[in-house]
Amino acid sequence: TDSNPPLAAADAIRIANEAMSRLDMPSTSKAWTLDHIELQELAIPRRNKESYWCWSIVYEQPVNELEPIPHMVIHVLMDGKVFTPDIVEAPLVFEH
């Protein structure tokens, strides 16, 4: 088995940026900035597989410190396919 993912992180970010640029967002919305990227296994049963590995690219929009930080997650599969991005108004919660 390979120790490296078939799609490099830099390529996944480029693909996610292209997908985000095609979204129909209001021109008044603030710019999205890259927060982080992580390799994840998603449980998506299809084509005789129970799960798929993908890059999860998380963007955030700057707001004041009293508001939740809106974020968008774009999942890029190892073949370069992109899931429809989700914009989430709730703050991200990280487990420690």
CNS distance restraints for C-alpha pairs under 8 A (distance, minus, plus):
assign (resid   5 and name CA) (resid  78 and name CA) 7.34 0.50 0.50
assign (resid   6 and name CA) (resid  78 and name CA) 5.93 0.50 0.50
assign (resid   6 and name CA) (resid  79 and name CA) 7.76 0.50 0.50
assign (resid   7 and name CA) (resid  11 and name CA) 6.55 0.50 0.50
assign (resid   7 and name CA) (resid  12 and name CA) 6.71 0.50 0.50
assign (resid   7 and name CA) (resid  78 and name CA) 5.20 0.50 0.50
assign (resid   7 and name CA) (resid  79 and name CA) 7.05 0.50 0.50
assign (resid   7 and name CA) (resid  80 and name CA) 7.31 0.50 0.50
assign (resid   8 and name CA) (resid  12 and name CA) 6.36 0.50 0.50
assign (resid   9 and name CA) (resid  13 and name CA) 6.24 0.50 0.50
assign (resid   9 and name CA) (resid  37 and name CA) 7.80 0.50 0.50
assign (resid   9 and name CA) (resid  55 and name CA) 7.23 0.50 0.50
assign (resid  10 and name CA) (resid  14 and name CA) 6.31 0.50 0.50
assign (resid  11 and name CA) (resid  15 and name CA) 6.19 0.50 0.50
assign (resid  12 and name CA) (resid  16 and name CA) 6.06 0.50 0.50
assign (resid  12 and name CA) (resid  55 and name CA) 6.62 0.50 0.50
assign (resid  12 and name CA) (resid  57 and name CA) 7.90 0.50 0.50
assign (resid  12 and name CA) (resid  76 and name CA) 6.19 0.50 0.50
assign (resid  12 and name CA) (resid  80 and name CA) 7.12 0.50 0.50
assign (resid  13 and name CA) (resid  17 and name CA) 6.02 0.50 0.50
assign (resid  13 and name CA) (resid  57 and name CA) 6.82 0.50 0.50
assign (resid  14 and name CA) (resid  18 and name CA) 6.27 0.50 0.50
assign (resid  15 and name CA) (resid  19 and name CA) 6.22 0.50 0.50
assign (resid  15 and name CA) (resid  76 and name CA) 7.55 0.50 0.50
assign (resid  15 and name CA) (resid  80 and name CA) 7.14 0.50 0.50
assign (resid  15 and name CA) (resid  82 and name CA) 7.85 0.50 0.50
assign (resid  16 and name CA) (resid  20 and name CA) 6.09 0.50 0.50
assign (resid  16 and name CA) (resid  57 and name CA) 7.09 0.50 0.50
assign (resid  16 and name CA) (resid  74 and name CA) 6.21 0.50 0.50
assign (resid  16 and name CA) (resid  75 and name CA) 7.77 0.50 0.50
assign (resid  16 and name CA) (resid  76 and name CA) 6.97 0.50 0.50
assign (resid  16 and name CA) (resid  82 and name CA) 7.38 0.50 0.50
assign (resid  17 and name CA) (resid  21 and name CA) 6.20 0.50 0.50
assign (resid  18 and name CA) (resid  22 and name CA) 6.64 0.50 0.50
assign (resid  19 and name CA) (resid  23 and name CA) 6.85 0.50 0.50
assign (resid  19 and name CA) (resid  82 and name CA) 7.46 0.50 0.50
assign (resid  20 and name CA) (resid  85 and name CA) 7.66 0.50 0.50
assign (resid  25 and name CA) (resid  29 and name CA) 7.02 0.50 0.50
assign (resid  30 and name CA) (resid  61 and name CA) 6.31 0.50 0.50
assign (resid  30 and name CA) (resid  62 and name CA) 7.34 0.50 0.50
assign (resid  31 and name CA) (resid  61 and name CA) 6.22 0.50 0.50
assign (resid  31 and name CA) (resid  62 and name CA) 7.85 0.50 0.50
assign (resid  32 and name CA) (resid  59 and name CA) 5.80 0.50 0.50
assign (resid  32 and name CA) (resid  60 and name CA) 5.38 0.50 0.50
assign (resid  32 and name CA) (resid  61 and name CA) 4.87 0.50 0.50
assign (resid  32 and name CA) (resid  62 and name CA) 7.70 0.50 0.50
assign (resid  33 and name CA) (resid  59 and name CA) 5.21 0.50 0.50
assign (resid  33 and name CA) (resid  60 and name CA) 5.43 0.50 0.50
assign (resid  33 and name CA) (resid  61 and name CA) 6.37 0.50 0.50
assign (resid  34 and name CA) (resid  57 and name CA) 7.55 0.50 0.50
assign (resid  34 and name CA) (resid  58 and name CA) 6.18 0.50 0.50
assign (resid  34 and name CA) (resid  59 and name CA) 4.37 0.50 0.50
assign (resid  34 and name CA) (resid  60 and name CA) 6.49 0.50 0.50
assign (resid  35 and name CA) (resid  57 and name CA) 7.90 0.50 0.50
assign (resid  35 and name CA) (resid  58 and name CA) 5.53 0.50 0.50
assign (resid  35 and name CA) (resid  59 and name CA) 5.01 0.50 0.50
assign (resid  35 and name CA) (resid  60 and name CA) 6.06 0.50 0.50
assign (resid  36 and name CA) (resid  57 and name CA) 6.19 0.50 0.50
assign (resid  36 and name CA) (resid  58 and name CA) 5.39 0.50 0.50
assign (resid  36 and name CA) (resid  59 and name CA) 7.11 0.50 0.50
assign (resid  37 and name CA) (resid  55 and name CA) 6.71 0.50 0.50
assign (resid  37 and name CA) (resid  56 and name CA) 5.61 0.50 0.50
assign (resid  37 and name CA) (resid  57 and name CA) 4.48 0.50 0.50
assign (resid  37 and name CA) (resid  58 and name CA) 6.07 0.50 0.50
assign (resid  38 and name CA) (resid  55 and name CA) 5.70 0.50 0.50
assign (resid  38 and name CA) (resid  56 and name CA) 5.35 0.50 0.50
assign (resid  38 and name CA) (resid  57 and name CA) 6.71 0.50 0.50
assign (resid  39 and name CA) (resid  53 and name CA) 7.08 0.50 0.50
assign (resid  39 and name CA) (resid  54 and name CA) 5.89 0.50 0.50
assign (resid  39 and name CA) (resid  55 and name CA) 4.68 0.50 0.50
assign (resid  39 and name CA) (resid  56 and name CA) 6.26 0.50 0.50
assign (resid  40 and name CA) (resid  53 and name CA) 5.66 0.50 0.50
assign (resid  40 and name CA) (resid  54 and name CA) 5.46 0.50 0.50
assign (resid  40 and name CA) (resid  55 and name CA) 6.13 0.50 0.50
assign (resid  40 and name CA) (resid  56 and name CA) 6.64 0.50 0.50
assign (resid  41 and name CA) (resid  51 and name CA) 6.44 0.50 0.50
assign (resid  41 and name CA) (resid  52 and name CA) 5.56 0.50 0.50
assign (resid  41 and name CA) (resid  53 and name CA) 4.35 0.50 0.50
assign (resid  41 and name CA) (resid  54 and name CA) 6.30 0.50 0.50
assign (resid  42 and name CA) (resid  51 and name CA) 5.37 0.50 0.50
assign (resid  42 and name CA) (resid  52 and name CA) 5.28 0.50 0.50
assign (resid  42 and name CA) (resid  53 and name CA) 6.11 0.50 0.50
assign (resid  42 and name CA) (resid  54 and name CA) 7.17 0.50 0.50
assign (resid  43 and name CA) (resid  50 and name CA) 6.05 0.50 0.50
assign (resid  43 and name CA) (resid  51 and name CA) 4.27 0.50 0.50
assign (resid  43 and name CA) (resid  52 and name CA) 6.58 0.50 0.50
assign (resid  44 and name CA) (resid  49 and name CA) 7.78 0.50 0.50
assign (resid  44 and name CA) (resid  50 and name CA) 5.98 0.50 0.50
assign (resid  44 and name CA) (resid  51 and name CA) 4.95 0.50 0.50
assign (resid  44 and name CA) (resid  52 and name CA) 6.51 0.50 0.50
assign (resid  45 and name CA) (resid  49 and name CA) 5.57 0.50 0.50
assign (resid  45 and name CA) (resid  50 and name CA) 4.30 0.50 0.50
assign (resid  45 and name CA) (resid  51 and name CA) 5.84 0.50 0.50
assign (resid  46 and name CA) (resid  50 and name CA) 6.72 0.50 0.50
assign (resid  46 and name CA) (resid  51 and name CA) 7.96 0.50 0.50
assign (resid  52 and name CA) (resid  77 and name CA) 7.32 0.50 0.50
assign (resid  53 and name CA) (resid  77 and name CA) 6.36 0.50 0.50
assign (resid  53 and name CA) (resid  78 and name CA) 6.61 0.50 0.50
assign (resid  54 and name CA) (resid  75 and name CA) 6.21 0.50 0.50
assign (resid  54 and name CA) (resid  76 and name CA) 5.35 0.50 0.50
assign (resid  54 and name CA) (resid  77 and name CA) 4.28 0.50 0.50
assign (resid  54 and name CA) (resid  78 and name CA) 5.69 0.50 0.50
assign (resid  55 and name CA) (resid  75 and name CA) 5.69 0.50 0.50
assign (resid  55 and name CA) (resid  76 and name CA) 5.16 0.50 0.50
assign (resid  55 and name CA) (resid  77 and name CA) 6.43 0.50 0.50
assign (resid  55 and name CA) (resid  78 and name CA) 7.53 0.50 0.50
assign (resid  56 and name CA) (resid  73 and name CA) 6.41 0.50 0.50
assign (resid  56 and name CA) (resid  74 and name CA) 5.76 0.50 0.50
assign (resid  56 and name CA) (resid  75 and name CA) 4.56 0.50 0.50
assign (resid  56 and name CA) (resid  76 and name CA) 6.48 0.50 0.50
assign (resid  57 and name CA) (resid  73 and name CA) 5.61 0.50 0.50
assign (resid  57 and name CA) (resid  74 and name CA) 5.20 0.50 0.50
assign (resid  57 and name CA) (resid  75 and name CA) 6.33 0.50 0.50
assign (resid  57 and name CA) (resid  76 and name CA) 7.79 0.50 0.50
assign (resid  58 and name CA) (resid  71 and name CA) 6.74 0.50 0.50
assign (resid  58 and name CA) (resid  72 and name CA) 5.67 0.50 0.50
assign (resid  58 and name CA) (resid  73 and name CA) 4.55 0.50 0.50
assign (resid  58 and name CA) (resid  74 and name CA) 6.53 0.50 0.50
assign (resid  59 and name CA) (resid  71 and name CA) 5.46 0.50 0.50
assign (resid  59 and name CA) (resid  72 and name CA) 5.14 0.50 0.50
assign (resid  59 and name CA) (resid  73 and name CA) 6.46 0.50 0.50
assign (resid  60 and name CA) (resid  69 and name CA) 6.65 0.50 0.50
assign (resid  60 and name CA) (resid  70 and name CA) 5.82 0.50 0.50
assign (resid  60 and name CA) (resid  71 and name CA) 4.23 0.50 0.50
assign (resid  60 and name CA) (resid  72 and name CA) 6.32 0.50 0.50
assign (resid  61 and name CA) (resid  69 and name CA) 6.42 0.50 0.50
assign (resid  61 and name CA) (resid  70 and name CA) 5.72 0.50 0.50
assign (resid  61 and name CA) (resid  71 and name CA) 6.35 0.50 0.50
assign (resid  62 and name CA) (resid  69 and name CA) 6.76 0.50 0.50
assign (resid  62 and name CA) (resid  70 and name CA) 7.95 0.50 0.50
assign (resid  63 and name CA) (resid  67 and name CA) 6.50 0.50 0.50
assign (resid  63 and name CA) (resid  68 and name CA) 7.70 0.50 0.50
assign (resid  63 and name CA) (resid  69 and name CA) 6.35 0.50 0.50
assign (resid  68 and name CA) (resid  89 and name CA) 6.76 0.50 0.50
assign (resid  68 and name CA) (resid  90 and name CA) 5.89 0.50 0.50
assign (resid  68 and name CA) (resid  91 and name CA) 5.07 0.50 0.50
assign (resid  69 and name CA) (resid  89 and name CA) 6.73 0.50 0.50
assign (resid  69 and name CA) (resid  90 and name CA) 6.83 0.50 0.50
assign (resid  69 and name CA) (resid  91 and name CA) 5.27 0.50 0.50
assign (resid  69 and name CA) (resid  92 and name CA) 7.63 0.50 0.50
assign (resid  70 and name CA) (resid  87 and name CA) 7.01 0.50 0.50
assign (resid  70 and name CA) (resid  88 and name CA) 5.67 0.50 0.50
assign (resid  70 and name CA) (resid  89 and name CA) 4.40 0.50 0.50
assign (resid  70 and name CA) (resid  90 and name CA) 6.33 0.50 0.50
assign (resid  70 and name CA) (resid  91 and name CA) 6.52 0.50 0.50
assign (resid  71 and name CA) (resid  87 and name CA) 5.76 0.50 0.50
assign (resid  71 and name CA) (resid  88 and name CA) 5.39 0.50 0.50
assign (resid  71 and name CA) (resid  89 and name CA) 6.59 0.50 0.50
assign (resid  71 and name CA) (resid  90 and name CA) 7.92 0.50 0.50
assign (resid  71 and name CA) (resid  91 and name CA) 7.55 0.50 0.50
assign (resid  71 and name CA) (resid  92 and name CA) 7.64 0.50 0.50
assign (resid  72 and name CA) (resid  85 and name CA) 6.58 0.50 0.50
assign (resid  72 and name CA) (resid  86 and name CA) 5.42 0.50 0.50
assign (resid  72 and name CA) (resid  87 and name CA) 4.35 0.50 0.50
assign (resid  72 and name CA) (resid  88 and name CA) 6.08 0.50 0.50
assign (resid  73 and name CA) (resid  85 and name CA) 5.80 0.50 0.50
assign (resid  73 and name CA) (resid  86 and name CA) 5.64 0.50 0.50
assign (resid  73 and name CA) (resid  87 and name CA) 6.86 0.50 0.50
assign (resid  74 and name CA) (resid  82 and name CA) 7.07 0.50 0.50
assign (resid  74 and name CA) (resid  83 and name CA) 6.56 0.50 0.50
assign (resid  74 and name CA) (resid  84 and name CA) 7.06 0.50 0.50
assign (resid  74 and name CA) (resid  85 and name CA) 4.76 0.50 0.50
assign (resid  74 and name CA) (resid  86 and name CA) 6.92 0.50 0.50
assign (resid  75 and name CA) (resid  82 and name CA) 5.82 0.50 0.50
assign (resid  75 and name CA) (resid  83 and name CA) 5.50 0.50 0.50
assign (resid  75 and name CA) (resid  84 and name CA) 7.90 0.50 0.50
assign (resid  75 and name CA) (resid  85 and name CA) 7.24 0.50 0.50
assign (resid  76 and name CA) (resid  80 and name CA) 5.83 0.50 0.50
assign (resid  76 and name CA) (resid  81 and name CA) 5.70 0.50 0.50
assign (resid  76 and name CA) (resid  82 and name CA) 4.61 0.50 0.50
assign (resid  76 and name CA) (resid  83 and name CA) 6.62 0.50 0.50
assign (resid  77 and name CA) (resid  81 and name CA) 5.32 0.50 0.50
assign (resid  77 and name CA) (resid  82 and name CA) 6.36 0.50 0.50
